[in-house]
Amino acid sequence: MGEYVIKLPDVGEGVAEAELVEWHVKIGDLVREDAVLAAVMTDKATVEIPSPVDGEILWLGAEIGDTVAIGSPIVRLKIAGEGNVKAGSGAKAAPKAEAPADPVEAKSQPVSDAPKAAPKPAQVPAQPSVAAPKAGRLASVIGAPRAEGEKPLASPAVRLRAKEAGIDLRQVAGSGPAGRISHEDFEAFLARGPQLARATGLARKEGVEDIKVVGLRRKIAEKMALAKSHIPHITYVEEVDVTALEELRAALNKEKRQDRPKLTLLPFLMRAMVKAIADQPNLNALFDDEAGVIHQHAGIHVGIAAQTPTGLVVPVVKHAEARDLWESAAEINRLADAAKSGTATRDELSGSTITITSLGAMGGVATTPVINYPEVAIVGVNKIMVRPVWDGKQFIPRKMMNLSSSFDHRVIDGWDAAVFVQRIKTLLETPALIFVD
């Protein structure tokens, strides 16, 4: 047996350190080659660190939220073979790997360590818990579940089989010394798994999990706190009849060329915003509240708030004023894919002058969007619903959608906010106007 140390690899050109945002393993886990051990983050790009070997985790070199230098040791494993650590070089790290000294932790050690943990578990069969009789006759067959946090005694091979099968070994009764679980015990459990589910039934859960706010979630929290503490928001909600727009969109998608992307609502809204901003350029601005200066931009750089597996990011469609409907759609699709895959660059995630936020079909009836600091406006899209609308003679079904838009009230008056939204409403309800220069 030997030890293998994994160091934080070079995760990007010019990157000297990275923030550890997630551990996928813990001490005592058995991992296969190429299994993901951890995730680190730099400039909103998350990189996964795989294991180059099979082995058992002995030591983890950082905690969630720590900043780790490139080349620093982050994981130490026990492997079959010689390893890459010379004798004596791991003396300082060894105590951390073996730190758990209580009986519960000791029971999770490999077979060679079993005698140390044997005395306490050996008493369990002679002194059943008070809850054991409630399980009835079935408890004598399959065993009652172990207590929360109690680790079962089993060989590394059995533990690895359980991990790969998604089985909690605390639910498996062991027939060996001190309740050790053998391969036969594990296979017997698999054969009568449904019986266990009926036996255990519902159970109370106790405890509180503390989740450290790190990585992208921490940056989002800081940005939102900054926006709400600095910007006095005013939110304006208006309903829009998008029946004609949806008919036009469906027709254009049906007749589109192969080199053109499928159109969603967003490129139409973006083009409507470009036209509305031409009449009110003060909406396309950044407010430096410390200097007391409004930076009004000529170029319209539209941020598109996008939900990703790691959290909310805002890729930016640069110079929307110079893009037609299909160019806007293509760029929105490209940036959305880059954001979701974690490959978006810093330039693609910065520089917006006004933002669109949309939850798609989850958009609700109305929202109160938070402005993307230091911008002065954000336009929120709510879901489209068919509603009865009175046309003066009768109720007719129409496709209706609310726009929920927020503005920095230090810079944008309520009247100007209403004029801006009403202009967008007119363009979306009469979509032919979007194409008129």
C-alpha positions as CSV (number, residue, x, y, z in Angstrom):
1,M,0.0,0.0,0.0
2,G,1.2,3.5,-0.6
3,E,0.0,7.1,-0.5
4,Y,-0.8,9.4,-3.4
5,V,-0.9,13.2,-3.1
6,I,-3.0,15.3,-5.5
7,K,-2.1,18.9,-6.0
8,L,-4.3,21.7,-7.3
9,P,-3.5,21.8,-11.1
10,D,-3.2,24.9,-13.3
11,V,-6.9,25.8,-13.8
12,G,-6.4,28.7,-16.2
13,E,-3.8,30.9,-17.9
14,G,-2.5,33.5,-15.4
15,V,-4.4,32.0,-12.5
16,A,-2.3,31.7,-9.4
17,E,-5.0,30.6,-6.9
18,A,-8.6,29.4,-6.8
19,E,-11.4,29.2,-4.3
20,L,-12.5,25.8,-3.2
21,V,-16.3,25.8,-3.6
22,E,-17.3,22.1,-3.2
23,W,-16.0,18.8,-1.9
24,H,-17.4,15.7,-3.6
25,V,-15.7,13.3,-1.1
26,K,-14.8,13.0,2.6
27,I,-12.2,11.3,4.6
28,G,-12.7,7.5,4.4
29,D,-14.4,7.5,1.1
30,L,-13.3,5.1,-1.6
31,V,-13.0,6.6,-5.1
32,R,-12.5,5.3,-8.6
33,E,-10.1,6.8,-11.1
34,D,-11.6,9.9,-12.8
35,A,-14.1,10.4,-10.0
36,V,-14.7,14.1,-9.3
37,L,-13.0,15.0,-5.9
38,A,-13.7,18.8,-5.7
39,A,-14.6,21.9,-7.6
40,V,-12.7,25.2,-7.5
41,M,-13.8,28.6,-8.9
42,T,-11.9,31.5,-10.6
43,D,-13.6,34.5,-12.1
44,K,-17.0,32.7,-12.2
45,A,-15.5,29.7,-14.0
46,T,-15.9,26.5,-12.1
47,V,-13.4,23.7,-12.6
48,E,-13.8,20.1,-11.4
49,I,-10.7,18.2,-10.0
50,P,-10.8,14.5,-10.9
51,S,-8.8,11.7,-9.2
52,P,-6.1,10.2,-11.3
53,V,-6.1,6.9,-9.3
54,D,-8.3,4.5,-7.3
55,G,-7.9,4.9,-3.6
56,E,-9.2,5.8,-0.1
57,I,-9.3,9.4,1.0
58,L,-6.9,10.0,3.9
59,W,-6.7,13.7,4.1
60,L,-8.3,16.9,2.6
61,G,-6.1,19.9,2.5
62,A,-8.7,22.8,2.5
63,E,-12.1,23.8,3.6
64,I,-15.0,25.1,1.5
65,G,-14.4,28.8,0.9
66,D,-10.6,28.6,1.3
67,T,-8.3,30.1,-1.3
68,V,-5.8,27.5,-2.5
69,A,-2.6,28.3,-4.5
70,I,-1.9,26.4,-7.7
71,G,0.4,23.4,-6.9
72,S,-0.7,23.1,-3.3
73,P,-1.6,19.6,-2.0
74,I,-5.4,19.2,-1.6
75,V,-6.0,15.5,-1.3
76,R,-4.0,12.5,0.0
77,L,-5.2,9.0,-0.8
78,K,-4.2,5.4,0.2
79,I,-3.7,3.4,-2.9
80,A,-2.7,-0.2,-3.9
81,G,0.9,0.2,-5.0
82,E,3.8,2.4,-4.3
83,G,2.2,5.9,-4.6
84,N,4.0,9.1,-5.2
85,V,4.9,10.0,-1.6
86,K,8.3,9.1,-0.2
87,A,8.5,7.5,3.2
88,G,8.4,10.0,6.0
89,S,7.2,12.9,3.8
90,G,3.6,12.6,5.0
91,A,4.3,12.7,8.7
92,K,2.7,16.2,9.1
93,A,-0.4,15.3,7.2
94,A,-1.0,11.9,8.8
95,P,-2.5,13.2,12.1
96,K,-5.3,15.1,10.2
97,A,-6.2,11.9,8.3
98,E,-6.5,9.9,11.5
99,A,-7.9,12.7,13.7
100,P,-11.3,11.0,14.5
101,A,-10.6,9.0,17.6
102,D,-14.2,8.4,18.9
103,P,-15.7,4.9,18.6
104,V,-18.2,5.9,15.9
105,E,-15.4,7.2,13.6
106,A,-13.2,4.3,14.4
107,K,-15.8,1.8,13.1
108,S,-15.4,3.2,9.6
109,Q,-11.7,2.2,9.4
110,P,-10.5,-0.7,7.2
111,V,-10.4,-4.3,8.4
112,S,-6.9,-4.0,9.9
113,D,-8.2,-1.4,12.4
114,A,-11.3,-3.4,13.5
115,P,-9.9,-4.7,16.9
116,K,-9.7,-1.1,18.2
117,A,-13.4,-0.5,17.5
118,A,-14.6,-4.0,18.4
119,P,-15.2,-3.7,22.2
120,K,-18.0,-1.1,22.1
121,P,-20.0,-2.4,19.1
122,A,-19.7,-6.0,20.6
123,Q,-22.0,-5.0,23.4
124,V,-24.8,-4.0,21.2
125,P,-26.4,-7.5,20.7
126,A,-26.5,-8.0,24.5
127,Q,-28.2,-4.6,25.2
128,P,-30.8,-3.9,22.5
129,S,-32.1,-0.4,22.2
130,V,-35.5,0.6,23.6
131,A,-36.7,1.2,20.0
132,A,-35.8,-2.3,18.8
133,P,-38.9,-4.1,19.9
134,K,-41.2,-1.7,18.0
135,A,-39.8,-3.1,14.7
136,G,-41.4,-6.4,15.6
137,R,-40.4,-9.8,14.3
138,L,-38.9,-8.3,11.1
139,A,-36.3,-6.5,13.2
140,S,-34.7,-9.8,14.2
141,V,-34.4,-10.7,10.5
142,I,-33.0,-7.5,9.0
143,G,-31.8,-5.4,12.0
144,A,-32.9,-2.0,13.1
145,P,-31.3,1.0,11.4
146,R,-28.2,2.4,13.1
147,A,-28.4,5.8,14.8
148,E,-27.9,9.0,12.7
149,G,-24.2,9.6,12.2
150,E,-23.2,6.1,13.3
151,K,-20.9,4.5,10.8
152,P,-21.2,0.7,10.1
153,L,-18.2,-1.7,10.3
154,A,-17.4,-3.1,6.8
155,S,-14.4,-3.8,4.6
156,P,-13.5,-1.2,2.0
157,A,-14.7,-3.5,-0.8
158,V,-18.2,-3.7,0.8
159,R,-18.3,0.0,1.4
160,L,-17.4,0.7,-2.2
161,R,-20.1,-1.7,-3.4
162,A,-22.6,0.1,-1.3
163,K,-21.6,3.5,-2.5
164,E,-21.8,2.5,-6.1
165,A,-25.3,0.9,-5.5
166,G,-26.5,4.0,-3.6
167,I,-27.1,1.9,-0.4
168,D,-26.8,3.4,3.1
169,L,-24.8,0.7,5.0
170,R,-26.4,1.9,8.3
171,Q,-29.5,0.1,7.1
172,V,-27.7,-3.2,6.6
173,A,-27.4,-5.8,9.4
174,G,-24.0,-7.4,9.9
175,S,-23.5,-11.0,10.9
176,G,-19.7,-10.8,11.5
177,P,-17.8,-9.9,14.7
178,A,-18.9,-6.6,16.3
179,G,-21.7,-6.4,13.6
180,R,-19.2,-6.3,10.7
181,I,-21.1,-6.4,7.3
182,S,-19.9,-9.0,4.9
183,H,-20.5,-9.4,1.2
184,E,-23.1,-12.0,2.0
185,D,-24.9,-9.6,4.3
186,F,-24.9,-6.9,1.7
187,E,-26.3,-9.3,-1.0
188,A,-29.0,-10.5,1.4
189,F,-30.0,-6.9,2.0
190,L,-30.3,-6.3,-1.7
191,A,-32.5,-9.3,-2.0
192,R,-35.0,-8.0,0.6
193,G,-34.6,-4.3,0.2
194,P,-38.3,-3.6,-0.3
195,Q,-39.0,-5.3,3.1
196,L,-36.7,-2.8,4.8
197,A,-38.6,0.1,3.3
198,R,-41.8,-1.3,4.8
199,A,-40.2,-1.9,8.1
200,T,-38.6,1.5,8.7
201,G,-41.6,3.6,7.6
202,L,-41.6,7.3,8.5
203,A,-39.1,8.7,11.0
204,R,-38.4,12.0,12.6
205,K,-35.3,13.9,11.5
206,E,-33.2,16.1,13.8
207,G,-30.2,18.3,13.3
208,V,-29.2,21.5,11.4
209,E,-26.9,21.6,8.5
210,D,-24.7,24.7,8.2
211,I,-24.0,25.6,4.6
212,K,-21.2,28.1,4.0
213,V,-21.9,30.7,1.4
214,V,-19.0,30.4,-1.1
215,G,-18.1,30.8,-4.7
216,L,-20.7,32.2,-7.1
217,R,-23.4,32.1,-4.5
218,R,-21.3,34.4,-2.3
219,K,-20.7,36.8,-5.2
220,I,-24.4,36.9,-6.0
221,A,-25.2,37.6,-2.3
222,E,-22.7,40.5,-2.3
223,K,-24.1,41.9,-5.5
224,M,-27.7,41.7,-4.4
225,A,-26.9,43.3,-1.0
226,L,-25.1,46.1,-2.7
227,A,-28.0,46.8,-5.1
228,K,-30.7,46.8,-2.4
229,S,-28.6,48.9,0.1
230,H,-27.6,51.5,-2.5
231,I,-30.6,51.7,-4.9
232,P,-34.1,52.9,-3.9
233,H,-36.1,50.7,-6.2
234,I,-39.4,51.6,-7.9
235,T,-41.2,48.7,-9.7
236,Y,-43.7,49.2,-12.4
237,V,-45.9,46.3,-13.6
238,E,-47.9,46.5,-16.9
239,E,-49.8,43.8,-18.8
240,V,-49.1,43.3,-22.5
241,D,-51.2,41.6,-25.1
242,V,-48.7,39.4,-27.0
243,T,-51.2,37.6,-29.2
244,A,-50.1,39.2,-32.4
245,L,-46.4,38.9,-31.4
246,E,-46.8,35.1,-30.8
247,E,-48.5,34.7,-34.1
248,L,-45.7,36.5,-35.9
249,R,-43.1,34.6,-34.0
250,A,-44.7,31.2,-34.9
251,A,-44.9,32.3,-38.6
252,L,-41.3,33.4,-38.7
253,N,-40.1,30.2,-37.0
254,K,-42.1,28.1,-39.5
255,E,-40.6,29.9,-42.5
256,K,-37.1,30.5,-41.1
257,R,-33.9,29.7,-43.1
258,Q,-31.6,26.9,-42.0
259,D,-28.9,29.5,-41.1
260,R,-31.2,31.4,-38.7
261,P,-31.9,30.4,-35.1
262,K,-35.4,29.7,-33.6
263,L,-36.9,32.9,-32.3
264,T,-38.1,33.2,-28.7
265,L,-39.7,36.2,-27.0
266,L,-36.4,37.7,-25.9
267,P,-35.0,39.0,-29.2
268,F,-38.3,40.8,-29.9
269,L,-38.1,42.4,-26.4
270,M,-34.5,43.3,-26.9
271,R,-35.3,45.1,-30.2
272,A,-38.2,46.9,-28.6
273,M,-35.9,48.0,-25.7
274,V,-33.4,49.4,-28.3
275,K,-36.1,51.5,-29.9
276,A,-37.5,52.7,-26.5
277,I,-34.0,53.6,-25.3
278,A,-33.5,55.7,-28.5
279,D,-36.2,58.0,-27.1
280,Q,-35.0,57.8,-23.5
281,P,-31.2,57.4,-23.5
282,N,-31.1,58.1,-19.7
283,L,-32.4,54.5,-19.2
284,N,-29.2,53.1,-20.7
285,A,-26.8,54.3,-18.0
286,L,-24.6,53.4,-15.0
287,F,-24.8,55.5,-11.9
288,D,-21.6,56.1,-9.9
289,D,-23.3,57.1,-6.7
290,E,-20.0,57.8,-4.9
291,A,-18.8,60.3,-7.5
292,G,-22.4,61.5,-8.2
293,V,-22.0,60.9,-12.0
294,I,-24.4,59.2,-14.4
295,H,-22.5,57.5,-17.2
296,Q,-25.0,57.5,-20.1
297,H,-23.8,55.0,-22.8
298,A,-24.4,55.2,-26.5
299,G,-23.9,51.5,-27.0
300,I,-26.7,49.3,-25.7
301,H,-25.2,46.3,-23.9
302,V,-28.1,44.1,-22.7
303,G,-27.5,41.7,-19.9
304,I,-29.6,38.5,-19.9
305,A,-30.0,37.0,-16.5
306,A,-29.5,33.3,-16.8
307,Q,-29.9,30.5,-14.3
308,T,-27.1,27.9,-14.3
309,P,-26.4,24.8,-12.2
310,T,-24.1,26.9,-10.0
311,G,-26.3,30.0,-9.7
312,L,-27.4,33.2,-11.4
313,V,-25.1,34.8,-14.0
314,V,-25.6,37.7,-16.5
315,P,-24.0,37.2,-19.9
316,V,-24.1,40.3,-22.0
317,V,-25.2,40.9,-25.6
318,K,-22.9,43.7,-26.6
319,H,-24.1,46.4,-29.0
320,A,-27.7,45.2,-29.3
321,E,-28.4,48.4,-31.2
322,A,-26.4,47.0,-34.1
323,R,-28.0,43.5,-34.2
324,D,-31.2,42.6,-36.1
325,L,-33.8,40.1,-34.7
326,W,-32.0,36.9,-35.8
327,E,-28.5,38.2,-34.8
328,S,-29.9,39.0,-31.4
329,A,-31.4,35.5,-31.1
330,A,-28.2,33.8,-32.2
331,E,-26.1,35.8,-29.6
332,I,-28.6,35.1,-26.8
333,N,-28.4,31.4,-27.6
334,R,-24.6,31.3,-27.7
335,L,-24.2,33.2,-24.5
336,A,-26.8,31.1,-22.7
337,D,-25.0,27.9,-23.7
338,A,-21.6,29.3,-22.6
339,A,-23.1,30.4,-19.2
340,K,-24.7,27.0,-18.5
341,S,-21.6,25.1,-19.4
342,G,-19.4,27.4,-17.3
343,T,-17.3,28.4,-20.4
344,A,-18.4,32.1,-20.6
345,T,-15.4,34.5,-20.4
346,R,-15.1,37.5,-18.0
347,D,-15.8,39.8,-21.0
348,E,-19.0,37.9,-21.8
349,L,-20.2,38.3,-18.2
350,S,-19.5,42.0,-17.8
351,G,-20.2,45.4,-19.3
352,S,-24.0,45.4,-19.3
353,T,-25.8,48.8,-19.3
354,I,-29.4,47.4,-18.9
355,T,-30.7,44.0,-18.0
356,I,-33.5,41.6,-18.9
357,T,-34.6,39.0,-16.4
358,S,-37.0,36.1,-17.3
359,L,-38.0,32.9,-15.6
360,G,-39.7,31.6,-18.7
361,A,-42.8,29.4,-17.9
362,M,-42.0,29.8,-14.2
363,G,-42.3,33.6,-14.5
364,G,-45.3,34.0,-12.3
365,V,-47.9,36.8,-12.6
366,A,-45.6,39.6,-11.4
367,T,-42.1,40.0,-9.9
368,T,-40.0,42.7,-8.3
369,P,-36.6,42.4,-10.1
370,V,-33.5,43.7,-8.3
371,I,-31.5,46.1,-10.4
372,N,-28.1,44.9,-11.6
373,Y,-25.9,47.4,-9.8
374,P,-24.7,50.0,-11.0
375,E,-27.3,50.0,-13.8
376,V,-30.5,52.1,-13.4
377,A,-33.1,49.8,-15.0
378,I,-34.1,46.1,-15.4
379,V,-37.0,44.7,-17.4
380,G,-38.6,41.5,-16.0
381,V,-40.6,39.1,-18.2
382,N,-43.5,37.1,-16.6
383,K,-45.1,34.1,-18.1
384,I,-47.6,34.2,-21.0
385,M,-51.1,33.2,-20.0
386,V,-54.4,33.0,-22.0
387,R,-56.9,35.4,-20.3
388,P,-60.4,36.6,-21.2
389,V,-60.2,40.2,-22.5
390,W,-63.2,42.4,-23.0
391,D,-63.2,44.0,-26.5
392,G,-66.3,46.2,-26.0
393,K,-68.8,43.6,-27.0
394,Q,-67.6,40.2,-25.6
395,F,-64.8,38.5,-23.8
396,I,-62.2,36.9,-26.2
397,P,-59.2,34.8,-25.3
398,R,-55.9,36.7,-25.6
399,K,-52.3,35.8,-24.8
400,M,-51.3,38.2,-22.0
401,M,-48.0,38.8,-20.3
402,N,-46.9,41.1,-17.6
403,L,-43.7,43.2,-17.7
404,S,-42.3,43.8,-14.2
405,S,-39.6,46.5,-14.4
406,S,-37.5,48.1,-11.7
407,F,-35.8,51.5,-11.8
408,D,-33.3,53.5,-9.7
409,H,-35.6,56.2,-8.3
410,R,-32.6,58.5,-7.7
411,V,-32.1,58.7,-11.5
412,I,-35.4,57.7,-13.1
413,D,-38.7,59.3,-12.1
414,G,-41.9,57.3,-12.0
415,W,-43.2,59.1,-15.0
416,D,-40.1,58.3,-17.1
417,A,-40.3,54.7,-16.0
418,A,-44.0,54.5,-17.1
419,V,-43.2,56.1,-20.5
420,F,-40.4,53.6,-21.1
421,V,-42.6,50.6,-20.3
422,Q,-45.6,51.9,-22.3
423,R,-43.3,52.4,-25.4
424,I,-42.2,48.8,-25.1
425,K,-45.8,47.7,-24.6
426,T,-46.8,49.5,-27.9
427,L,-44.0,47.9,-29.8
428,L,-44.8,44.3,-28.6
429,E,-48.5,44.7,-29.1
430,T,-47.9,46.0,-32.7
431,P,-44.8,43.9,-33.6
432,A,-44.6,45.3,-37.2
433,L,-43.4,48.6,-35.6
434,I,-40.3,46.7,-34.4
435,F,-39.1,46.4,-38.0
436,V,-39.8,50.0,-38.9
437,D,-36.7,52.2,-38.8
